[in-house]
Amino acid sequence: MTKPLKLHPDRLFPTDPAVRDISRRLYAEVAGLPIISPHGHTDPEWWATDASFGNATELLLHPDHYVLRMLYSQGVPLGALGIRNPDADPRESWRLFAERYHLFRGTPSRMWLDWVFAESFGLDVLLSADTSDHYYDEITAKLETNAFRPRALFERYNIEVIATTENPLDDLRHHQAIRDSGWSGRVITAYRPDPVIDPEFEGFVDNLKTLSALTGEDCFSWTGYLAAHRQRRAFFASMGATSTDHGHPTARTADLSPAEAEALFARIVRGSCSAADAELFRAQMLTEMAGMSVDDGLVMQIHPGAFRNHNPSLFHQFGRDKGADIPTATGYVHELHPLLAKHGNNADLTIILFTLDETAYARELAPLAGHYPALKLGPAWWFHDSPEGMRRFRNQMTETAGFYNTVGFNDDTRAFLSIPARHDVARRIDCGFLAQLVAEHRMEEWEAAELAVDLSYNLAKAAYKL
């Protein structure tokens, strides 16, 4: 038996009637603002070719590691969902998802997906085993129309700018094709150097060989290696990049002498380094990258604290980013001290710090960002970009760091149509948080209205130099 799908207009607002009324008024100020998407992992080829997204499974299931993770946890093989399995029937993969849609009750994925189903595709019944074919046929048919091509959806959802993420070995040909096409949509890249900074990244030595060939620098010498980074950063900037991104296991930084750094690098490229050497090298490179950002103006993002590829068999079979990354306890005060001692007082440098460890919010991150001019706090991220996670972030960060040492909202996703859904959730949660401050007479409503616009739009645009 089918059930209706309805999005309540007051979803996520506080239940107290007086506070809810304030939330409604604040939300009305921001609901229609353009979307600034300064960090994410959507595919630039979508906008370069403007080709149809294909079918419901290809667009909504395959790129969404939140969905894949839940289904896998309930015993659904990734191959049956069509991941690295060209023989899988996409309709049957979708059916496996639809039959288990109840697993997502109460999760952020359920909110985002229901928004996409209702707002993007006009569906008015809940996804289930009974409605699986109806969903698949309706979505796939619409994806064949011009109104659902990538560029049309980009414009429909009022996306002002979106940043993808590429590594230094990428030739950025899709970004060049977007430029050459004459389309007015703004899609920029971001510099993610992990494959040539992390000695434990698969193929690291071969990646250095490729980097040498790309740049004409000897990337097996310390000076040549640093010169190659500077060259590629400049190329990325010429293609629109305003930021770099660093996904390290920890937030550790270091400030070695030139001789110490060169000796460490020599051990790294010989392949004889220990795990401790690898960690020290990543730490040193965060400080080196900060120094390069001082010179070239690129905003620096640090995303630490994930145990990547925790499930080795899944990693070997399906590769990175298939739901086997787990948050770890992460320290910041001691770990960031070498970098901040060297660059933290530079108000012209912007370092945006993310965390997967909520225990560090009030103890470490808010005091750090509330002091160092270079440091800003990224929003609740990945496992915490949920209503509860966003509220915990605001509750614990605001009293020490305030609002203006944060950078608004990042959607950080591969699932394109979840972007407007995620921004809508963030705007509703922030409006509810601000409404409570107004109701407690800690802030005037006109101030909250200004802040709502800043949190939804202005802070991200300014922090990422967009």
MOKAQUI-V843476 format. One record per residue. N is the residue number from 1. RES is the residue in one small letter. PHI is phi as a letter, one per 40 degrees, with the letter a starting at -180 (999 if undefined). Layout:
n:N res:RES phi:PHI
n:N res:RES phi:PHI
This chain:
n:1 res:m phi:999
n:2 res:t phi:c
n:3 res:k phi:b
n:4 res:p phi:c
n:5 res:l phi:b
n:6 res:k phi:b
n:7 res:l phi:b
n:8 res:h phi:c
n:9 res:p phi:c
n:10 res:d phi:b
n:11 res:r phi:d
n:12 res:l phi:g
n:13 res:f phi:c
n:14 res:p phi:d
n:15 res:t phi:c
n:16 res:d phi:c
n:17 res:p phi:d
n:18 res:a phi:c
n:19 res:v phi:c
n:20 res:r phi:c
n:21 res:d phi:c
n:22 res:i phi:c
n:23 res:s phi:d
n:24 res:r phi:d
n:25 res:r phi:c
n:26 res:l phi:c
n:27 res:y phi:c
n:28 res:a phi:c
n:29 res:e phi:c
n:30 res:v phi:b
n:31 res:a phi:d
n:32 res:g phi:c
n:33 res:l phi:c
n:34 res:p phi:c
n:35 res:i phi:c
n:36 res:i phi:b
n:37 res:s phi:b
n:38 res:p phi:c
n:39 res:h phi:a
n:40 res:g phi:a
n:41 res:h phi:b
n:42 res:t phi:c
n:43 res:d phi:c
n:44 res:p phi:c
n:45 res:e phi:c
n:46 res:w phi:d
n:47 res:w phi:c
n:48 res:a phi:c
n:49 res:t phi:c
n:50 res:d phi:f
n:51 res:a phi:c
n:52 res:s phi:d
n:53 res:f phi:c
n:54 res:g phi:g
n:55 res:n phi:b
n:56 res:a phi:d
n:57 res:t phi:c
n:58 res:e phi:c
n:59 res:l phi:c
n:60 res:l phi:b
n:61 res:l phi:b
n:62 res:h phi:c
n:63 res:p phi:c
n:64 res:d phi:b
n:65 res:h phi:c
n:66 res:y phi:c
n:67 res:v phi:c
n:68 res:l phi:c
n:69 res:r phi:c
n:70 res:m phi:c
n:71 res:l phi:c
n:72 res:y phi:c
n:73 res:s phi:c
n:74 res:q phi:b
n:75 res:g phi:g
n:76 res:v phi:c
n:77 res:p phi:c
n:78 res:l phi:c
n:79 res:g phi:c
n:80 res:a phi:c
n:81 res:l phi:c
n:82 res:g phi:g
n:83 res:i phi:c
n:84 res:r phi:f
n:85 res:n phi:a
n:86 res:p phi:c
n:87 res:d phi:c
n:88 res:a phi:c
n:89 res:d phi:c
n:90 res:p phi:c
n:91 res:r phi:c
n:92 res:e phi:c
n:93 res:s phi:c
n:94 res:w phi:c
n:95 res:r phi:c
n:96 res:l phi:d
n:97 res:f phi:c
n:98 res:a phi:c
n:99 res:e phi:c
n:100 res:r phi:b
n:101 res:y phi:c
n:102 res:h phi:c
n:103 res:l phi:c
n:104 res:f phi:c
n:105 res:r phi:d
n:106 res:g phi:g
n:107 res:t phi:c
n:108 res:p phi:d
n:109 res:s phi:d
n:110 res:r phi:c
n:111 res:m phi:c
n:112 res:w phi:c
n:113 res:l phi:c
n:114 res:d phi:c
n:115 res:w phi:c
n:116 res:v phi:c
n:117 res:f phi:c
n:118 res:a phi:c
n:119 res:e phi:c
n:120 res:s phi:c
n:121 res:f phi:b
n:122 res:g phi:g
n:123 res:l phi:c
n:124 res:d phi:b
n:125 res:v phi:b
n:126 res:l phi:c
n:127 res:l phi:c
n:128 res:s phi:a
n:129 res:a phi:d
n:130 res:d phi:c
n:131 res:t phi:b
n:132 res:s phi:d
n:133 res:d phi:c
n:134 res:h phi:d
n:135 res:y phi:c
n:136 res:y phi:d
n:137 res:d phi:c
n:138 res:e phi:c
n:139 res:i phi:c
n:140 res:t phi:c
n:141 res:a phi:c
n:142 res:k phi:c
n:143 res:l phi:c
n:144 res:e phi:c
n:145 res:t phi:c
n:146 res:n phi:c
n:147 res:a phi:c
n:148 res:f phi:b
n:149 res:r phi:c
n:150 res:p phi:d
n:151 res:r phi:c
n:152 res:a phi:c
n:153 res:l phi:c
n:154 res:f phi:d
n:155 res:e phi:c
n:156 res:r phi:d
n:157 res:y phi:c
n:158 res:n phi:f
n:159 res:i phi:c
n:160 res:e phi:c
n:161 res:v phi:a
n:162 res:i phi:b
n:163 res:a phi:b
n:164 res:t phi:c
n:165 res:t phi:b
n:166 res:e phi:b
n:167 res:n phi:c
n:168 res:p phi:c
n:169 res:l phi:c
n:170 res:d phi:c
n:171 res:d phi:c
n:172 res:l phi:f
n:173 res:r phi:c
n:174 res:h phi:c
n:175 res:h phi:c
n:176 res:q phi:c
n:177 res:a phi:c
n:178 res:i phi:c
n:179 res:r phi:c
n:180 res:d phi:c
n:181 res:s phi:c
n:182 res:g phi:g
n:183 res:w phi:c
n:184 res:s phi:c
n:185 res:g phi:c
n:186 res:r phi:c
n:187 res:v phi:b
n:188 res:i phi:b
n:189 res:t phi:b
n:190 res:a phi:b
n:191 res:y phi:c
n:192 res:r phi:b
n:193 res:p phi:c
n:194 res:d phi:d
n:195 res:p phi:c
n:196 res:v phi:b
n:197 res:i phi:b
n:198 res:d phi:c
n:199 res:p phi:c
n:200 res:e phi:c
n:201 res:f phi:c
n:202 res:e phi:d
n:203 res:g phi:g
n:204 res:f phi:d
n:205 res:v phi:c
n:206 res:d phi:c
n:207 res:n phi:c
n:208 res:l phi:c
n:209 res:k phi:c
n:210 res:t phi:c
n:211 res:l phi:c
n:212 res:s phi:c
n:213 res:a phi:c
n:214 res:l phi:c
n:215 res:t phi:b
n:216 res:g phi:g
n:217 res:e phi:b
n:218 res:d phi:c
n:219 res:c phi:c
n:220 res:f phi:b
n:221 res:s phi:b
n:222 res:w phi:c
n:223 res:t phi:c
n:224 res:g phi:c
n:225 res:y phi:c
n:226 res:l phi:c
n:227 res:a phi:c
n:228 res:a phi:c
n:229 res:h phi:c
n:230 res:r phi:c
n:231 res:q phi:c
n:232 res:r phi:c
n:233 res:r phi:c
n:234 res:a phi:c
n:235 res:f phi:c
n:236 res:f phi:c
n:237 res:a phi:c
n:238 res:s phi:c
n:239 res:m phi:c
n:240 res:g phi:h
n:241 res:a phi:c
n:242 res:t phi:b
n:243 res:s phi:a
n:244 res:t phi:b
n:245 res:d phi:a
n:246 res:h phi:b
n:247 res:g phi:b
n:248 res:h phi:c
n:249 res:p phi:c
n:250 res:t phi:b
n:251 res:a phi:c
n:252 res:r phi:c
n:253 res:t phi:b
n:254 res:a phi:a
n:255 res:d phi:b
n:256 res:l phi:c
n:257 res:s phi:c
n:258 res:p phi:d
n:259 res:a phi:c
n:260 res:e phi:c
n:261 res:a phi:c
n:262 res:e phi:c
n:263 res:a phi:c
n:264 res:l phi:c
n:265 res:f phi:c
n:266 res:a phi:c
n:267 res:r phi:c
n:268 res:i phi:c
n:269 res:v phi:c
n:270 res:r phi:c
n:271 res:g phi:g
n:272 res:s phi:b
n:273 res:c phi:c
n:274 res:s phi:c
n:275 res:a phi:c
n:276 res:a phi:c
n:277 res:d phi:c
n:278 res:a phi:c
n:279 res:e phi:c
n:280 res:l phi:c
n:281 res:f phi:c
n:282 res:r phi:d
n:283 res:a phi:c
n:284 res:q phi:c
n:285 res:m phi:c
n:286 res:l phi:c
n:287 res:t phi:c
n:288 res:e phi:c
n:289 res:m phi:c
n:290 res:a phi:c
n:291 res:g phi:c
n:292 res:m phi:c
n:293 res:s phi:c
n:294 res:v phi:d
n:295 res:d phi:c
n:296 res:d phi:b
n:297 res:g phi:g
n:298 res:l phi:c
n:299 res:v phi:c
n:300 res:m phi:b
n:301 res:q phi:b
n:302 res:i phi:b
n:303 res:h phi:b
n:304 res:p phi:c
n:305 res:g phi:g
n:306 res:a phi:b
n:307 res:f phi:c
n:308 res:r phi:c
n:309 res:n phi:f
n:310 res:h phi:c
n:311 res:n phi:c
n:312 res:p phi:c
n:313 res:s phi:c
n:314 res:l phi:c
n:315 res:f phi:c
n:316 res:h phi:c
n:317 res:q phi:c
n:318 res:f phi:b
n:319 res:g phi:g
n:320 res:r phi:c
n:321 res:d phi:g
n:322 res:k phi:b
n:323 res:g phi:g
n:324 res:a phi:b
n:325 res:d phi:b
n:326 res:i phi:b
n:327 res:p phi:c
n:328 res:t phi:b
n:329 res:a phi:c
n:330 res:t phi:b
n:331 res:g phi:c
n:332 res:y phi:b
n:333 res:v phi:c
n:334 res:h phi:c
n:335 res:e phi:c
n:336 res:l phi:c
n:337 res:h phi:d
n:338 res:p phi:d
n:339 res:l phi:c
n:340 res:l phi:c
n:341 res:a phi:c
n:342 res:k phi:c
n:343 res:h phi:b
n:344 res:g phi:c
n:345 res:n phi:c
n:346 res:n phi:c
n:347 res:a phi:c
n:348 res:d phi:c
n:349 res:l phi:c
n:350 res:t phi:b
n:351 res:i phi:b
n:352 res:i phi:b
n:353 res:l phi:b
n:354 res:f phi:b
n:355 res:t phi:a
n:356 res:l phi:b
n:357 res:d phi:b
n:358 res:e phi:c
n:359 res:t phi:c
n:360 res:a phi:c
n:361 res:y phi:d
n:362 res:a phi:c
n:363 res:r phi:c
n:364 res:e phi:b
n:365 res:l phi:c
n:366 res:a phi:c
n:367 res:p phi:c
n:368 res:l phi:c
n:369 res:a phi:c
n:370 res:g phi:c
n:371 res:h phi:b
n:372 res:y phi:c
n:373 res:p phi:c
n:374 res:a phi:c
n:375 res:l phi:b
n:376 res:k phi:b
n:377 res:l phi:b
n:378 res:g phi:c
n:379 res:p phi:c
n:380 res:a phi:d
n:381 res:w phi:b
n:382 res:w phi:g
n:383 res:f phi:c
n:384 res:h phi:b
n:385 res:d phi:c
n:386 res:s phi:b
n:387 res:p phi:d
n:388 res:e phi:c
n:389 res:g phi:c
n:390 res:m phi:c
n:391 res:r phi:c
n:392 res:r phi:c
n:393 res:f phi:d
n:394 res:r phi:c
n:395 res:n phi:c
n:396 res:q phi:c
n:397 res:m phi:c
n:398 res:t phi:c
n:399 res:e phi:c
n:400 res:t phi:b
n:401 res:a phi:c
n:402 res:g phi:g
n:403 res:f phi:c
n:404 res:y phi:c
n:405 res:n phi:c
n:406 res:t phi:b
n:407 res:v phi:b
n:408 res:g phi:g
n:409 res:f phi:b
n:410 res:n phi:b
n:411 res:d phi:c
n:412 res:d phi:f
n:413 res:t phi:a
n:414 res:r phi:c
n:415 res:a phi:c
n:416 res:f phi:d
n:417 res:l phi:c
n:418 res:s phi:c
n:419 res:i phi:c
n:420 res:p phi:c
n:421 res:a phi:c
n:422 res:r phi:c
n:423 res:h phi:c
n:424 res:d phi:c
n:425 res:v phi:c
n:426 res:a phi:c
n:427 res:r phi:c
n:428 res:r phi:c
n:429 res:i phi:c
n:430 res:d phi:c
n:431 res:c phi:c
n:432 res:g phi:c
n:433 res:f phi:c
n:434 res:l phi:c
n:435 res:a phi:c
n:436 res:q phi:c
n:437 res:l phi:c
n:438 res:v phi:c
n:439 res:a phi:c
n:440 res:e phi:c
n:441 res:h phi:g
n:442 res:r phi:c
n:443 res:m phi:a
n:444 res:e phi:c
n:445 res:e phi:c
n:446 res:w phi:c
n:447 res:e phi:c
n:448 res:a phi:c
n:449 res:a phi:c
n:450 res:e phi:c
n:451 res:l phi:c
n:452 res:a phi:d
n:453 res:v phi:c
n:454 res:d phi:c
n:455 res:l phi:c
n:456 res:s phi:c
n:457 res:y phi:a
n:458 res:n phi:c
n:459 res:l phi:c
n:460 res:a phi:c
n:461 res:k phi:c
n:462 res:a phi:c
n:463 res:a phi:c
n:464 res:y phi:c
n:465 res:k phi:f
n:466 res:l phi:b
